[in-house]
């Protein structure tokens, strides 16, 4: 009986099946999550779109707060560019991890 996380090897040739497309590739061609290069490129392309969306969703309320509240008492308006860029950067990193994890879980075995 096989377990859900067992790696299926192809008849002793040193090849493993990709977790996404089930095509056989040499072990060295697969990443640590056992995805082949074409599937990994597709994952990266879709993750980049999603990470920018999540970063915008994180940064947009911060930007609206700065514009509406008028934070001149704390910093001049132009000085808020750096915190906004930092929020966007951190949001994109968070988004990248979330999107990749979701896509790997959705397309896994």
N, CA, C and O atoms as CSV, one atom per row, in Angstrom:
chain,resi,resn,atom,element,x,y,z
A,1,UNK,N,N,0.845,-1.175,0.000
A,1,UNK,CA,C,0.000,0.000,0.000
A,1,UNK,C,C,0.894,1.244,0.000
A,1,UNK,O,O,1.804,1.354,0.822
A,2,UNK,N,N,0.639,2.168,-0.909
A,2,UNK,CA,C,1.456,3.373,-0.977
A,2,UNK,C,C,0.854,4.466,-0.111
A,2,UNK,O,O,-0.360,4.564,0.068
A,3,UNK,N,N,1.739,5.270,0.410
A,3,UNK,CA,C,1.308,6.419,1.208
A,3,UNK,C,C,1.251,7.634,0.298
A,3,UNK,O,O,1.890,7.636,-0.753
A,4,UNK,N,N,0.503,8.671,0.669
A,4,UNK,CA,C,0.354,9.812,-0.231
A,4,UNK,C,C,1.632,10.586,-0.505
A,4,UNK,O,O,1.709,11.273,-1.523
A,5,UNK,N,N,2.637,10.505,0.358
A,5,UNK,CA,C,3.849,11.281,0.157
A,5,UNK,C,C,5.008,10.439,-0.344
A,5,UNK,O,O,6.146,10.908,-0.345
A,6,UNK,N,N,4.754,9.214,-0.768
A,6,UNK,CA,C,5.803,8.382,-1.327
A,6,UNK,C,C,6.209,8.912,-2.695
A,6,UNK,O,O,5.376,9.393,-3.463
A,7,UNK,N,N,7.511,8.816,-2.988
A,7,UNK,CA,C,8.040,9.218,-4.280
A,7,UNK,C,C,8.036,7.989,-5.173
A,7,UNK,O,O,8.568,6.939,-4.812
A,8,UNK,N,N,7.432,8.133,-6.338
A,8,UNK,CA,C,7.340,7.011,-7.262
A,8,UNK,C,C,8.555,7.032,-8.175
A,8,UNK,O,O,8.726,7.967,-8.957
A,9,UNK,N,N,9.384,6.031,-8.087
A,9,UNK,CA,C,10.573,5.953,-8.930
A,9,UNK,C,C,10.254,5.110,-10.154
A,9,UNK,O,O,9.466,4.167,-10.081
A,10,UNK,N,N,10.863,5.451,-11.264
A,10,UNK,CA,C,10.660,4.742,-12.519
A,10,UNK,C,C,11.689,3.639,-12.653
A,10,UNK,O,O,12.866,3.944,-12.849
A,11,UNK,N,N,11.331,2.443,-12.562
A,11,UNK,CA,C,12.113,1.230,-12.789
A,11,UNK,C,C,13.621,1.360,-12.611
A,11,UNK,O,O,14.373,0.877,-13.458
A,12,UNK,N,N,14.078,1.983,-11.560
A,12,UNK,CA,C,15.487,2.009,-11.213
A,12,UNK,C,C,16.375,2.833,-12.122
A,12,UNK,O,O,17.596,2.693,-12.051
A,13,UNK,N,N,15.829,3.681,-12.968
A,13,UNK,CA,C,16.636,4.478,-13.883
A,13,UNK,C,C,17.115,5.779,-13.257
A,13,UNK,O,O,17.779,6.567,-13.931
A,14,UNK,N,N,16.806,6.025,-12.014
A,14,UNK,CA,C,17.201,7.277,-11.395
A,14,UNK,C,C,16.294,8.420,-11.796
A,14,UNK,O,O,16.676,9.585,-11.684
A,15,UNK,N,N,15.105,8.104,-12.260
A,15,UNK,CA,C,14.157,9.129,-12.661
A,15,UNK,C,C,12.983,9.147,-11.692
A,15,UNK,O,O,12.613,8.125,-11.113
A,16,UNK,N,N,12.421,10.309,-11.535
A,16,UNK,CA,C,11.250,10.482,-10.678
A,16,UNK,C,C,10.153,11.170,-11.469
A,16,UNK,O,O,10.416,11.867,-12.449
A,17,UNK,N,N,8.920,10.965,-11.031
A,17,UNK,CA,C,7.785,11.615,-11.682
A,17,UNK,C,C,7.586,13.007,-11.099
A,17,UNK,O,O,7.681,13.201,-9.887
A,18,UNK,N,N,7.313,13.962,-11.957
A,18,UNK,CA,C,6.987,15.320,-11.524
A,18,UNK,C,C,5.656,15.270,-10.778
A,18,UNK,O,O,4.729,14.579,-11.201
A,19,UNK,N,N,5.565,15.999,-9.676
A,19,UNK,CA,C,4.339,15.987,-8.872
A,19,UNK,C,C,3.178,16.686,-9.571
A,19,UNK,O,O,2.021,16.478,-9.205
A,20,UNK,N,N,3.474,17.509,-10.571
A,20,UNK,CA,C,2.415,18.253,-11.250
A,20,UNK,C,C,1.952,17.560,-12.529
A,20,UNK,O,O,0.759,17.312,-12.707
A,21,UNK,N,N,2.889,17.249,-13.415
A,21,UNK,CA,C,2.501,16.693,-14.714
A,21,UNK,C,C,2.690,15.181,-14.812
A,21,UNK,O,O,2.239,14.574,-15.783
A,22,UNK,N,N,3.339,14.567,-13.843
A,22,UNK,CA,C,3.577,13.122,-13.777
A,22,UNK,C,C,4.512,12.610,-14.882
A,22,UNK,O,O,4.564,11.404,-15.125
A,23,UNK,N,N,5.241,13.491,-15.546
A,23,UNK,CA,C,6.253,13.078,-16.511
A,23,UNK,C,C,7.515,12.696,-15.748
A,23,UNK,O,O,7.782,13.234,-14.673
A,24,UNK,N,N,8.283,11.779,-16.297
A,24,UNK,CA,C,9.501,11.330,-15.637
A,24,UNK,C,C,10.693,12.170,-16.075
A,24,UNK,O,O,10.886,12.425,-17.264
A,25,UNK,N,N,11.494,12.598,-15.093
A,25,UNK,CA,C,12.689,13.407,-15.317
A,25,UNK,C,C,13.807,12.851,-14.444
A,25,UNK,O,O,13.540,12.182,-13.446
A,26,UNK,N,N,15.066,13.124,-14.813
A,26,UNK,CA,C,16.167,12.734,-13.930
A,26,UNK,C,C,16.036,13.456,-12.590
A,26,UNK,O,O,15.497,14.561,-12.520
A,27,UNK,N,N,16.524,12.836,-11.553
A,27,UNK,CA,C,16.412,13.427,-10.210
A,27,UNK,C,C,17.019,14.824,-10.146
A,27,UNK,O,O,16.511,15.693,-9.436
A,28,UNK,N,N,18.104,15.042,-10.886
A,28,UNK,CA,C,18.788,16.335,-10.833
A,28,UNK,C,C,17.969,17.449,-11.490
A,28,UNK,O,O,18.215,18.623,-11.213
A,29,UNK,N,N,17.013,17.118,-12.344
A,29,UNK,CA,C,16.209,18.138,-13.026
A,29,UNK,C,C,15.044,18.624,-12.174
A,29,UNK,O,O,14.493,19.693,-12.436
A,30,UNK,N,N,14.666,17.863,-11.166
A,30,UNK,CA,C,13.526,18.238,-10.338
A,30,UNK,C,C,13.969,19.108,-9.173
A,30,UNK,O,O,15.090,18.984,-8.679
A,31,UNK,N,N,13.069,19.996,-8.736
A,31,UNK,CA,C,13.388,20.831,-7.576
A,31,UNK,C,C,13.080,20.064,-6.297
A,31,UNK,O,O,12.740,18.882,-6.344
A,32,UNK,N,N,13.200,20.732,-5.162
A,32,UNK,CA,C,13.015,20.029,-3.885
A,32,UNK,C,C,11.569,19.612,-3.652
A,32,UNK,O,O,11.301,18.748,-2.817
A,33,UNK,N,N,10.629,20.221,-4.387
A,33,UNK,CA,C,9.228,19.830,-4.275
A,33,UNK,C,C,8.837,18.826,-5.366
A,33,UNK,O,O,7.666,18.481,-5.521
A,34,UNK,N,N,9.844,18.366,-6.117
A,34,UNK,CA,C,9.690,17.390,-7.195
A,34,UNK,C,C,8.832,17.923,-8.342
A,34,UNK,O,O,7.947,17.228,-8.840
A,35,UNK,N,N,9.098,19.149,-8.752
A,35,UNK,CA,C,8.463,19.731,-9.925
A,35,UNK,C,C,9.504,19.835,-11.031
A,35,UNK,O,O,10.657,20.173,-10.763
A,36,UNK,N,N,9.116,19.552,-12.264
A,36,UNK,CA,C,10.020,19.614,-13.408
A,36,UNK,C,C,10.219,21.071,-13.850
A,36,UNK,O,O,9.440,21.939,-13.456
A,37,UNK,N,N,11.239,21.349,-14.655
A,37,UNK,CA,C,11.495,22.733,-15.089
A,37,UNK,C,C,10.317,23.407,-15.809
A,37,UNK,O,O,10.037,24.567,-15.505
A,38,UNK,N,N,9.610,22.754,-16.743
A,38,UNK,CA,C,8.474,23.446,-17.381
A,38,UNK,C,C,7.360,23.794,-16.394
A,38,UNK,O,O,6.794,24.885,-16.464
A,39,UNK,N,N,7.045,22.898,-15.492
A,39,UNK,CA,C,6.007,23.166,-14.495
A,39,UNK,C,C,6.456,24.252,-13.518
A,39,UNK,O,O,5.654,25.081,-13.089
A,40,UNK,N,N,7.736,24.240,-13.175
A,40,UNK,CA,C,8.277,25.242,-12.263
A,40,UNK,C,C,8.228,26.626,-12.905
A,40,UNK,O,O,7.944,27.611,-12.223
A,41,UNK,N,N,8.504,26.715,-14.221
A,41,UNK,CA,C,8.432,28.018,-14.901
A,41,UNK,C,C,7.002,28.528,-14.934
A,41,UNK,O,O,6.756,29.721,-14.758
A,42,UNK,N,N,6.075,27.635,-15.156
A,42,UNK,CA,C,4.664,28.021,-15.148
A,42,UNK,C,C,4.256,28.496,-13.749
A,42,UNK,O,O,3.544,29.491,-13.613
A,43,UNK,N,N,4.702,27.796,-12.726
A,43,UNK,CA,C,4.410,28.189,-11.349
A,43,UNK,C,C,4.982,29.571,-11.049
A,43,UNK,O,O,4.298,30.401,-10.449
A,44,UNK,N,N,6.207,29.829,-11.452
A,44,UNK,CA,C,6.849,31.115,-11.191
A,44,UNK,C,C,6.115,32.252,-11.898
A,44,UNK,O,O,5.937,33.328,-11.328
A,45,UNK,N,N,5.688,32.012,-13.144
A,45,UNK,CA,C,4.981,33.042,-13.899
A,45,UNK,C,C,3.659,33.409,-13.224
A,45,UNK,O,O,3.326,34.587,-13.099
A,46,UNK,N,N,2.919,32.408,-12.796
A,46,UNK,CA,C,1.642,32.669,-12.138
A,46,UNK,C,C,1.841,33.262,-10.748
A,46,UNK,O,O,1.037,34.082,-10.305
A,47,UNK,N,N,2.888,32.864,-10.064
A,47,UNK,CA,C,3.151,33.395,-8.724
A,47,UNK,C,C,3.538,34.869,-8.786
A,47,UNK,O,O,3.196,35.632,-7.882
A,48,UNK,N,N,4.251,35.285,-9.842
A,48,UNK,CA,C,4.630,36.694,-9.955
A,48,UNK,C,C,3.411,37.578,-10.115
A,48,UNK,O,O,3.351,38.665,-9.539
A,49,UNK,N,N,2.429,37.121,-10.900
A,49,UNK,CA,C,1.194,37.899,-11.045
A,49,UNK,C,C,0.471,38.005,-9.715
A,49,UNK,O,O,0.030,39.087,-9.329
A,50,UNK,N,N,0.350,36.905,-9.027
A,50,UNK,CA,C,-0.372,36.886,-7.759
A,50,UNK,C,C,0.323,37.660,-6.662
A,50,UNK,O,O,-0.338,38.287,-5.834
A,51,UNK,N,N,1.643,37.629,-6.639
A,51,UNK,CA,C,2.357,38.329,-5.566
A,51,UNK,C,C,2.202,39.833,-5.705
A,51,UNK,O,O,2.138,40.531,-4.693
A,52,UNK,N,N,2.138,40.354,-6.913
A,52,UNK,CA,C,1.945,41.794,-7.083
A,52,UNK,C,C,0.521,42.206,-6.697
A,52,UNK,O,O,0.312,43.304,-6.182
A,53,UNK,N,N,-0.436,41.348,-6.937
A,53,UNK,CA,C,-1.805,41.628,-6.526
A,53,UNK,C,C,-1.920,41.685,-5.007
A,53,UNK,O,O,-2.552,42.594,-4.467
A,54,UNK,N,N,-1.324,40.736,-4.322
A,54,UNK,CA,C,-1.362,40.717,-2.859
A,54,UNK,C,C,-0.595,41.908,-2.285
A,54,UNK,O,O,-1.019,42.500,-1.292
A,55,UNK,N,N,0.527,42.258,-2.904
A,55,UNK,CA,C,1.285,43.419,-2.436
A,55,UNK,C,C,0.467,44.697,-2.585
A,55,UNK,O,O,0.502,45.561,-1.709
A,56,UNK,N,N,-0.264,44.823,-3.678
A,56,UNK,CA,C,-1.112,46.005,-3.873
A,56,UNK,C,C,-2.246,46.026,-2.853
A,56,UNK,O,O,-2.600,47.090,-2.345
A,57,UNK,N,N,-2.814,44.869,-2.550
A,57,UNK,CA,C,-3.892,44.810,-1.556
A,57,UNK,C,C,-3.386,45.160,-0.152
A,57,UNK,O,O,-4.145,45.685,0.663
A,58,UNK,N,N,-2.139,44.880,0.131
A,58,UNK,CA,C,-1.565,45.225,1.429
A,58,UNK,C,C,-1.198,46.710,1.484
A,58,UNK,O,O,-1.393,47.360,2.511
A,59,UNK,N,N,-0.670,47.243,0.388
A,59,UNK,CA,C,-0.181,48.616,0.363
A,59,UNK,C,C,-1.293,49.649,0.173
A,59,UNK,O,O,-1.198,50.762,0.690
A,60,UNK,N,N,-2.331,49.291,-0.554
A,60,UNK,CA,C,-3.398,50.242,-0.873
A,60,UNK,C,C,-4.072,50.857,0.358
A,60,UNK,O,O,-4.244,52.075,0.377
A,61,UNK,N,N,-4.465,50.097,1.386
A,61,UNK,CA,C,-5.047,50.748,2.561
A,61,UNK,C,C,-4.082,51.709,3.258
A,61,UNK,O,O,-4.504,52.738,3.785
A,62,UNK,N,N,-2.819,51.384,3.262
A,62,UNK,CA,C,-1.803,52.253,3.848
A,62,UNK,C,C,-1.721,53.566,3.067
A,62,UNK,O,O,-1.634,54.642,3.657
A,63,UNK,N,N,-1.749,53.469,1.740
A,63,UNK,CA,C,-1.718,54.654,0.893
A,63,UNK,C,C,-2.970,55.504,1.093
A,63,UNK,O,O,-2.880,56.728,1.178
A,64,UNK,N,N,-4.120,54.872,1.167
A,64,UNK,CA,C,-5.370,55.606,1.386
A,64,UNK,C,C,-5.338,56.310,2.734
A,64,UNK,O,O,-5.785,57.452,2.841
A,65,UNK,N,N,-4.826,55.663,3.748
A,65,UNK,CA,C,-4.718,56.283,5.062
A,65,UNK,C,C,-3.821,57.523,5.017
A,65,UNK,O,O,-4.139,58.546,5.624
A,66,UNK,N,N,-2.711,57.428,4.303
A,66,UNK,CA,C,-1.793,58.554,4.200
A,66,UNK,C,C,-2.455,59.719,3.455
A,66,UNK,O,O,-2.323,60.871,3.867
A,67,UNK,N,N,-3.158,59.425,2.373
A,67,UNK,CA,C,-3.784,60.475,1.573
A,67,UNK,C,C,-4.955,61.106,2.324
A,67,UNK,O,O,-5.083,62.331,2.333
A,68,UNK,N,N,-5.806,60.306,2.951
A,68,UNK,CA,C,-7.007,60.816,3.604
A,68,UNK,C,C,-6.682,61.525,4.922
A,68,UNK,O,O,-7.181,62.623,5.171
A,69,UNK,N,N,-5.871,60.923,5.744
A,69,UNK,CA,C,-5.593,61.478,7.066
A,69,UNK,C,C,-4.672,62.687,7.018
A,69,UNK,O,O,-4.731,63.540,7.904
A,70,UNK,N,N,-3.842,62.775,6.025
A,70,UNK,CA,C,-2.910,63.882,5.972
A,70,UNK,C,C,-1.955,63.845,7.149
A,70,UNK,O,O,-2.209,64.486,8.168
A,71,UNK,N,N,-0.895,63.128,7.032
A,71,UNK,CA,C,0.004,62.863,8.149
A,71,UNK,C,C,1.141,63.881,8.247
A,71,UNK,O,O,2.282,63.505,8.516
A,72,UNK,N,N,0.846,65.152,8.033
A,72,UNK,CA,C,1.890,66.171,8.092
A,72,UNK,C,C,2.493,66.316,9.483
A,72,UNK,O,O,3.645,66.730,9.610
A,73,UNK,N,N,1.740,65.985,10.526
A,73,UNK,CA,C,2.260,66.104,11.875
A,73,UNK,C,C,3.369,65.113,12.167
A,73,UNK,O,O,4.207,65.355,13.036
A,74,UNK,N,N,3.380,64.015,11.460
A,74,UNK,CA,C,4.382,62.980,11.686
A,74,UNK,C,C,5.551,63.146,10.722
A,74,UNK,O,O,6.696,63.321,11.140
A,75,UNK,N,N,5.252,63.090,9.447
A,75,UNK,CA,C,6.266,63.241,8.398
A,75,UNK,C,C,5.652,64.037,7.248
A,75,UNK,O,O,4.431,64.037,7.090
A,76,UNK,N,N,6.456,64.703,6.457
A,76,UNK,CA,C,5.911,65.324,5.246
A,76,UNK,C,C,5.420,64.244,4.282
A,76,UNK,O,O,5.864,63.099,4.361
A,77,UNK,N,N,4.530,64.590,3.394
A,77,UNK,CA,C,3.914,63.607,2.492
A,77,UNK,C,C,4.938,62.854,1.649
A,77,UNK,O,O,4.799,61.647,1.450
A,78,UNK,N,N,5.959,63.540,1.151
A,78,UNK,CA,C,6.952,62.865,0.313
A,78,UNK,C,C,7.775,61.838,1.094
A,78,UNK,O,O,8.328,60.914,0.497
A,79,UNK,N,N,7.863,61.984,2.398
A,79,UNK,CA,C,8.667,61.060,3.207
A,79,UNK,C,C,7.980,59.720,3.407
A,79,UNK,O,O,8.605,58.778,3.892
A,80,UNK,N,N,6.699,59.613,3.042
A,80,UNK,CA,C,5.985,58.356,3.188
A,80,UNK,C,C,6.240,57.395,2.032
A,80,UNK,O,O,5.740,56.270,2.039
A,81,UNK,N,N,7.013,57.828,1.043
A,81,UNK,CA,C,7.298,56.957,-0.101
A,81,UNK,C,C,8.097,55.733,0.342
A,81,UNK,O,O,7.809,54.617,-0.090
A,82,UNK,N,N,9.080,55.928,1.184
A,82,UNK,CA,C,9.902,54.805,1.642
A,82,UNK,C,C,9.088,53.765,2.426
A,82,UNK,O,O,9.223,52.574,2.147
A,83,UNK,N,N,8.249,54.164,3.394
A,83,UNK,CA,C,7.420,53.144,4.057
A,83,UNK,C,C,6.439,52.454,3.104
A,83,UNK,O,O,6.146,51.269,3.263
A,84,UNK,N,N,5.935,53.195,2.116
A,84,UNK,CA,C,5.047,52.570,1.132
A,84,UNK,C,C,5.788,51.542,0.283
A,84,UNK,O,O,5.265,50.462,0.009
A,85,UNK,N,N,6.993,51.878,-0.129
A,85,UNK,CA,C,7.800,50.914,-0.890
A,85,UNK,C,C,8.153,49.692,-0.047
A,85,UNK,O,O,8.150,48.565,-0.543
A,86,UNK,N,N,8.452,49.919,1.210
A,86,UNK,CA,C,8.758,48.798,2.102
A,86,UNK,C,C,7.529,47.916,2.290
A,86,UNK,O,O,7.645,46.690,2.313
A,87,UNK,N,N,6.347,48.529,2.427
A,87,UNK,CA,C,5.119,47.746,2.564
A,87,UNK,C,C,4.841,46.942,1.299
A,87,UNK,O,O,4.410,45.792,1.373
A,88,UNK,N,N,5.087,47.546,0.138
A,88,UNK,CA,C,4.882,46.828,-1.123
A,88,UNK,C,C,5.860,45.668,-1.253
A,88,UNK,O,O,5.477,44.571,-1.659
A,89,UNK,N,N,7.119,45.909,-0.910
A,89,UNK,CA,C,8.135,44.850,-0.985
A,89,UNK,C,C,7.784,43.686,-0.059
A,89,UNK,O,O,7.806,42.527,-0.474
A,90,UNK,N,N,7.461,43.999,1.185
A,90,UNK,CA,C,7.108,42.933,2.127
A,90,UNK,C,C,5.824,42.231,1.704
A,90,UNK,O,O,5.700,41.016,1.858
A,91,UNK,N,N,4.871,42.988,1.174
A,91,UNK,CA,C,3.637,42.390,0.676
A,91,UNK,C,C,3.883,41.461,-0.497
A,91,UNK,O,O,3.230,40.425,-0.620
A,92,UNK,N,N,4.823,41.827,-1.360
A,92,UNK,CA,C,5.129,40.944,-2.491
A,92,UNK,C,C,5.827,39.673,-2.026
A,92,UNK,O,O,5.594,38.600,-2.584
A,93,UNK,N,N,6.676,39.781,-1.017
A,93,UNK,CA,C,7.321,38.578,-0.480
A,93,UNK,C,C,6.294,37.654,0.172
A,93,UNK,O,O,6.318,36.440,-0.028
A,94,UNK,N,N,5.393,38.247,0.952
A,94,UNK,CA,C,4.336,37.464,1.585
A,94,UNK,C,C,3.455,36.830,0.514
A,94,UNK,O,O,3.113,35.651,0.598
A,95,UNK,N,N,3.094,37.618,-0.486
A,95,UNK,CA,C,2.255,37.114,-1.572
A,95,UNK,C,C,2.908,35.980,-2.334
A,95,UNK,O,O,2.242,35.017,-2.716
A,96,UNK,N,N,4.205,36.089,-2.554
A,96,UNK,CA,C,4.922,35.035,-3.273
A,96,UNK,C,C,4.859,33.707,-2.516
A,96,UNK,O,O,4.607,32.655,-3.103
A,97,UNK,N,N,5.088,33.776,-1.225
A,97,UNK,CA,C,5.046,32.555,-0.414
A,97,UNK,C,C,3.628,31.976,-0.385
A,97,UNK,O,O,3.444,30.766,-0.511
A,98,UNK,N,N,2.641,32.838,-0.220
A,98,UNK,CA,C,1.258,32.368,-0.169
A,98,UNK,C,C,0.807,31.754,-1.488
A,98,UNK,O,O,0.213,30.676,-1.503
A,99,UNK,N,N,1.086,32.436,-2.591
A,99,UNK,CA,C,0.658,31.945,-3.901
A,99,UNK,C,C,1.367,30.636,-4.247
A,99,UNK,O,O,0.733,29.689,-4.714
A,100,UNK,N,N,2.670,30.580,-4.023
A,100,UNK,CA,C,3.401,29.340,-4.335
A,100,UNK,C,C,2.900,28.169,-3.480
A,100,UNK,O,O,2.712,27.062,-3.985
A,101,UNK,N,N,2.686,28.419,-2.196
A,101,UNK,CA,C,2.185,27.359,-1.329
A,101,UNK,C,C,0.814,26.892,-1.744
A,101,UNK,O,O,0.533,25.694,-1.749
A,102,UNK,N,N,-0.057,27.848,-2.098
A,102,UNK,CA,C,-1.400,27.486,-2.533
A,102,UNK,C,C,-1.362,26.691,-3.828
A,102,UNK,O,O,-2.060,25.686,-3.960
A,103,UNK,N,N,-0.554,27.132,-4.782
A,103,UNK,CA,C,-0.494,26.446,-6.065
A,103,UNK,C,C,0.113,25.060,-5.924
A,103,UNK,O,O,-0.341,24.121,-6.579
A,104,UNK,N,N,1.115,24.915,-5.094
A,104,UNK,CA,C,1.718,23.581,-4.896
A,104,UNK,C,C,0.731,22.650,-4.185
A,104,UNK,O,O,0.665,21.461,-4.499
A,105,UNK,N,N,-0.027,23.179,-3.242
A,105,UNK,CA,C,-1.001,22.342,-2.557
A,105,UNK,C,C,-2.141,21.965,-3.484
A,105,UNK,O,O,-2.651,20.846,-3.428
A,106,UNK,N,N,-2.542,22.899,-4.338
A,106,UNK,CA,C,-3.650,22.653,-5.247
A,106,UNK,C,C,-3.268,21.663,-6.332
A,106,UNK,O,O,-4.083,20.827,-6.723
A,107,UNK,N,N,-2.042,21.746,-6.821
A,107,UNK,CA,C,-1.619,20.914,-7.954
A,107,UNK,C,C,-0.779,19.720,-7.533
A,107,UNK,O,O,-0.259,18.992,-8.378
A,108,UNK,N,N,-0.648,19.524,-6.255
A,108,UNK,CA,C,0.158,18.390,-5.769
A,108,UNK,C,C,-0.527,17.067,-6.056
A,108,UNK,O,O,-1.522,17.019,-6.778
A,109,UNK,N,N,0.005,15.995,-5.491
A,109,UNK,CA,C,-0.554,14.669,-5.763
A,109,UNK,C,C,-1.948,14.499,-5.209
A,109,UNK,O,O,-2.547,13.435,-5.361
